[in-house]
Amino acid sequence: MNSWPGSAIARKETSDSVNYEQRGQKLKDLGHCCDHRRMSDRMNMQRSIASAAILVELAIEHGMTMAQCLDGTGVTPAMLADPTAEIFARQELRIIQTMVRELAEVSALGLRAGYRYRLLTHGIWAFAVISSPTVRHAWRIGVDYMDIVYSFARWRFDADEDAGIATIDYTGVPAEVRTFLIERDLAELVTVDRDVFGQLILPDRVELPCTAPEYVDDLVQLLGTRPEFDAPVTRLTISGALLDLPMPQANPYAAALAGQQAAQVLQRRRARHGIASRVRSILLTRGADATQEDIAAELRLSVRTLRRRLDDEQTSYRELVAETRQMLAEELLRIGATVENVAARLGYSDASSFTHAFTRWTGTTPGRFGRAAR
């Protein structure tokens, strides 16, 4: 992977006809698809069947049938019984949507679900977290690899010496399931904390993007503090003193191994397949400036057929171009390129425009990303 950025850079440097201003505008025009792309990518990622099995068990206990739970999902009872099975995130989301609709009268349904997720339900992610040296590092590694577990939100963790702030954004998921997912993730987080420490690591402040429910006392008991409701996003503030606590099972060798395995799982689950994989491979070889007509010709397809086949895979040429540009930006930042240099290489008119786009893609600034990656 380290070979292609250099070839792309060389092509850009030897091309006298590049109009950076024009290309920068074109990239900004692509920006509006990034949020949709991220959510689409997340829905098409595979995940362990374990979470779906937990949800179906809960639903059946509250009166739903197996057939109701799995209707329209493509998930079978045999798959639920197979601990090695994987499904797509969109299939689990369908189960959740059905539960929320059919069990609307059940109070605190999301909390009830979250309490059932134990530390080891999360597989290699759990080992990467518990073997971390400190709570601060555990938060960072947990958020970095959040896509291999069960949340549907976009997570971000920022910390300095005084405090850490975990921002959890659910705006990309259907509105009718957001409260359920917020409650599930919070209860799941508390359960993991208790499995690791034997007690809850209490946050200083909790902000939630929903109105206070009738069972608000359950949330207070769960979190150890009364949440602030109607916030723009879910946000947890944790004191620096807590972040610097050592993890009870810290082990540098286990942490390195678990981190490597978590990265491999993430890479495998994010990998494109089918025609999308072939398109991205060509973009990586020829550069993201290749036109859709160029790609179609190389694949010996008409542009119309290419569009249809990408649509069948729930993606588009524009999404793949944006994804490739993000990959190039991340790789250049990892090898030490400056923000200004990367902005110019990708055709942005200035570093500010690139920084805005990169933050939309990743939830962090290119400067912060580069420092953390080196």
C-alpha positions in Angstrom: 0.0 0.0 0.0 2.9 2.3 0.6 3.9 2.2 -3.0 0.9 3.8 -4.7 1.0 7.3 -3.1 4.4 7.9 -4.5 3.4 7.0 -8.0 0.3 9.2 -7.7 2.4 12.1 -6.5 4.9 11.6 -9.3 2.1 11.8 -11.9 0.7 14.9 -10.3 4.1 16.6 -10.2 4.9 15.9 -13.8 1.5 17.2 -15.1 1.7 20.9 -16.1 -2.0 21.0 -17.0 -3.4 20.5 -13.4 -5.7 23.2 -12.4 -5.7 23.0 -8.6 -8.4 25.6 -8.1 -10.7 23.7 -10.5 -10.0 20.3 -9.0 -10.4 21.7 -5.5 -13.9 22.9 -6.4 -14.7 19.5 -7.8 -13.6 17.8 -4.6 -15.7 20.1 -2.5 -18.7 19.3 -4.8 -18.1 15.6 -3.8 -18.1 16.5 -0.1 -21.8 16.3 0.3 -21.7 12.5 -0.4 -19.2 11.8 2.4 -21.7 11.5 5.2 -23.9 9.2 3.1 -20.8 7.2 2.1 -19.7 6.7 5.7 -23.1 5.5 6.7 -23.5 3.3 3.7 -20.1 1.8 4.3 -21.0 1.1 7.9 -24.2 -0.6 7.0 -22.4 -2.8 4.5 -19.7 -3.9 7.0 -19.9 -7.3 8.5 -20.1 -8.0 12.2 -20.4 -10.9 14.5 -23.8 -12.5 14.9 -23.5 -12.3 18.7 -25.2 -8.9 18.9 -28.2 -10.0 16.8 -28.5 -13.2 18.9 -28.7 -11.0 22.1 -31.3 -8.8 20.6 -33.5 -11.7 19.3 -33.3 -13.4 22.7 -34.5 -10.2 24.4 -37.3 -9.7 21.9 -38.6 -13.3 22.4 -38.6 -12.8 26.1 -40.9 -9.9 25.6 -43.4 -11.8 23.4 -42.1 -11.6 19.9 -41.6 -14.7 17.8 -38.4 -15.7 16.0 -40.1 -15.2 12.7 -41.1 -11.7 13.6 -37.6 -10.8 14.7 -36.0 -12.1 11.5 -38.6 -11.0 9.0 -36.9 -9.4 6.0 -33.4 -9.6 7.4 -32.0 -12.6 5.6 -30.8 -13.9 9.0 -31.8 -17.5 9.8 -32.2 -19.3 13.2 -29.3 -21.5 12.2 -27.1 -18.4 11.8 -28.1 -17.2 15.2 -27.0 -20.5 16.7 -23.6 -20.3 15.0 -21.1 -18.2 17.1 -18.8 -17.9 14.1 -21.4 -16.5 11.8 -21.2 -12.9 10.5 -24.0 -10.6 9.2 -24.1 -7.1 7.7 -24.8 -4.2 10.0 -27.9 -3.4 8.0 -29.3 -6.8 8.9 -28.9 -6.1 12.6 -30.4 -2.7 12.2 -33.5 -4.2 10.6 -33.9 -6.4 13.7 -33.6 -3.3 15.9 -36.2 -1.4 13.8 -38.6 -4.3 14.2 -38.1 -4.6 17.9 -38.5 -0.8 18.5 -41.8 -0.9 16.5 -43.2 -4.1 18.1 -42.1 -3.5 21.6 -42.9 0.2 21.9 -44.6 -0.3 25.2 -41.5 -1.8 26.9 -39.9 0.8 29.1 -36.1 1.4 28.6 -35.8 -1.2 25.9 -32.4 0.0 24.9 -31.0 -0.2 28.5 -32.4 -3.7 28.8 -30.6 -4.7 25.7 -27.3 -3.0 26.7 -27.1 -4.7 30.0 -26.8 -8.1 28.2 -23.6 -7.2 26.4 -20.6 -8.4 28.4 -16.9 -7.6 27.8 -16.1 -10.8 25.9 -19.1 -10.4 23.7 -16.8 -7.9 21.8 -14.2 -10.4 20.9 -10.7 -9.2 19.9 -11.8 -5.6 20.5 -12.2 -6.4 24.2 -8.7 -7.8 24.5 -7.2 -4.8 22.8 -9.0 -2.5 25.3 -8.3 -4.4 28.5 -4.6 -5.0 27.8 -4.1 -1.2 27.3 -1.7 0.5 29.8 -4.2 3.2 30.9 -7.8 4.2 30.7 -6.8 7.0 28.3 -5.2 4.5 25.9 -8.1 2.1 26.3 -10.5 4.8 25.2 -8.3 5.6 22.2 -7.9 2.0 21.0 -11.6 1.3 21.7 -12.8 4.3 19.5 -10.2 3.5 16.8 -11.6 0.0 16.4 -15.3 0.7 17.2 -16.3 -0.4 13.7 -15.5 -4.0 14.5 -18.1 -4.1 17.3 -21.8 -3.3 17.4 -22.4 0.5 17.6 -24.0 2.3 14.7 -22.8 5.7 15.8 -19.7 7.7 14.8 -17.3 7.8 17.8 -14.6 10.4 18.5 -12.3 10.7 21.5 -10.4 13.9 22.3 -8.3 14.3 25.4 -5.8 16.6 27.0 -4.2 16.5 30.5 -7.4 17.8 32.2 -10.1 15.7 30.6 -11.3 13.5 27.8 -14.4 14.0 25.7 -16.1 11.1 23.9 -18.5 12.4 21.2 -21.0 9.8 19.9 -23.0 10.9 16.9 -26.2 9.0 15.9 -27.4 11.4 13.2 -26.7 8.9 10.5 -29.1 6.3 11.7 -32.9 6.3 11.3 -34.6 8.7 13.9 -36.9 6.0 15.2 -34.1 3.9 16.6 -31.7 6.6 17.9 -33.0 6.5 21.5 -32.7 2.7 21.6 -29.2 2.8 20.3 -28.1 5.6 22.7 -29.4 3.6 25.6 -28.0 0.4 24.4 -24.5 1.9 23.9 -24.5 3.6 27.3 -25.6 0.4 29.2 -23.1 -1.6 27.2 -20.3 0.8 28.0 -21.2 0.7 31.7 -21.3 -3.1 31.7 -17.8 -3.3 30.1 -16.5 -0.8 32.7 -17.8 -3.0 35.5 -16.4 -6.2 33.9 -12.9 -4.5 33.7 -12.8 -2.6 37.0 -15.5 -4.1 39.1 -17.2 -0.7 39.2 -18.2 2.1 37.0 -15.6 4.7 36.0 -18.0 7.7 36.5 -18.0 10.4 33.9 -18.0 14.0 35.1 -20.7 15.0 32.6 -23.1 13.2 30.3 -25.0 15.0 27.5 -27.7 13.2 25.5 -29.5 14.3 22.3 -33.0 13.2 23.5 -35.7 14.4 25.8 -35.7 13.1 29.4 -37.7 9.8 29.5 -40.1 8.7 32.2 -37.4 6.3 33.4 -34.8 9.0 33.9 -34.0 7.6 37.3 -32.8 4.4 35.6 -30.3 6.5 33.6 -29.1 8.3 36.7 -28.5 5.0 38.4 -26.7 3.7 35.3 -24.4 6.7 34.9 -24.0 7.9 38.4 -25.0 11.4 37.4 -28.1 13.0 35.8 -27.6 13.5 32.1 -28.1 16.8 30.4 -30.9 16.2 27.8 -31.6 17.7 24.4 -27.9 18.1 23.5 -26.8 18.2 19.9 -24.9 14.9 20.3 -24.1 12.3 22.9 -21.0 13.5 24.8 -19.2 12.0 27.8 -16.7 14.0 29.8 -14.1 12.1 31.8 -11.6 13.6 34.2 -7.9 13.5 33.4 -7.3 11.8 36.7 -9.5 8.9 35.7 -8.0 8.7 32.3 -4.5 8.2 33.8 -5.6 5.2 35.9 -3.8 2.0 35.0 -5.8 -0.7 33.4 -6.0 -3.8 35.8 -5.0 -6.2 33.1 -2.4 -4.1 31.2 0.0 -6.1 29.2 2.2 -4.6 26.5 2.7 -7.8 24.6 -1.0 -8.7 24.6 -1.9 -5.1 23.7 0.4 -5.2 20.6 -1.0 -8.6 19.5 -4.6 -7.7 20.1 -4.2 -4.3 18.3 -2.7 -6.0 15.3 -5.5 -8.6 15.1 -8.1 -5.9 15.6 -6.6 -3.9 12.7 -6.7 -7.0 10.5 -10.4 -7.6 11.4 -11.2 -4.0 10.6 -9.3 -4.1 7.3 -11.1 -7.3 6.2 -14.5 -6.0 7.1 -14.0 -2.7 5.3 -12.7 -4.4 2.2 -14.7 -3.8 -1.0 -15.9 -6.7 -3.0 -17.3 -7.2 -6.5 -17.1 -4.5 -9.2 -16.5 -1.8 -6.5 -13.3 -3.6 -5.5 -12.1 -3.6 -9.2 -13.0 0.1 -9.6 -11.1 1.1 -6.5 -8.1 -1.0 -7.5 -8.0 0.9 -10.8 -8.3 4.3 -9.1 -5.4 3.4 -6.8 -3.3 2.5 -9.8 -4.2 5.3 -12.2 -5.0 8.0 -9.6 -8.4 9.3 -8.4 -8.5 11.8 -11.4 -9.4 8.9 -13.7 -12.9 9.6 -15.2 -15.8 7.2 -15.0 -15.5 6.8 -18.8 -11.8 5.7 -18.3 -12.8 3.2 -15.7 -15.7 1.7 -17.7 -13.4 1.3 -20.7 -10.8 -0.5 -18.7 -13.4 -2.8 -17.3 -14.9 -3.2 -20.9 -18.3 -2.0 -19.7 -20.5 0.8 -20.8 -20.8 3.7 -18.3 -24.5 2.9 -17.8 -23.7 -0.8 -16.9 -20.9 0.3 -14.6 -23.3 2.7 -12.8 -26.0 0.0 -12.5 -23.6 -2.6 -11.1 -22.2 -0.2 -8.6 -25.7 0.7 -7.6 -26.4 -3.0 -7.1 -23.6 -3.0 -4.6 -25.0 0.1 -2.9 -22.2 2.4 -3.8 -21.3 4.8 -6.7 -18.3 6.0 -8.7 -18.4 9.3 -6.8 -18.3 7.5 -3.5 -15.4 5.4 -4.5 -13.5 8.4 -5.7 -14.1 10.2 -2.4 -13.0 7.0 -0.6 -9.8 6.8 -2.6 -9.0 10.4 -2.0 -9.4 9.9 1.8 -7.1 6.8 1.6 -4.5 8.8 -0.2 -4.7 11.7 2.3 -4.4 9.4 5.2 -1.4 7.6 3.7 0.4 10.9 2.9 -0.2 12.1 6.4 1.2 8.9 7.8 4.5 9.3 6.0 4.9 12.8 7.2 3.5 15.1 4.5 2.3 18.4 5.8 -1.3 19.4 5.7 -0.5 22.1 3.1 1.3 19.6 0.9 -1.5 17.0 1.0 -4.1 19.7 0.2 -2.1 20.7 -2.9 -1.6 17.1 -4.0 -5.3 16.4 -3.8 -6.2 19.6 -5.6 -7.7 21.7 -2.9 -7.4 25.4 -3.3 -6.1 25.8 0.3 -5.3 23.9 3.4 -8.5 25.1 5.1 -10.7 23.5 2.5 -8.9 20.2 2.8 -9.0 20.3 6.6 -12.8 20.8 6.5 -13.2 17.8 4.1 -10.8 15.6 6.0 -12.6 16.3 9.3 -15.9 15.4 7.6 -14.4 12.1 6.5 -12.7 11.0 9.7 -14.0 13.1 12.6 -10.6 14.5 13.3 -8.3 17.1 11.8 -5.5 16.1 9.4 -2.9 17.6 11.8 -4.1 15.5 14.7 -4.4 12.4 12.5 -0.8 12.9 11.2 0.6 13.3 14.7 -1.2 10.3 16.1 -0.2 8.1 13.1 3.5 8.8 13.3 
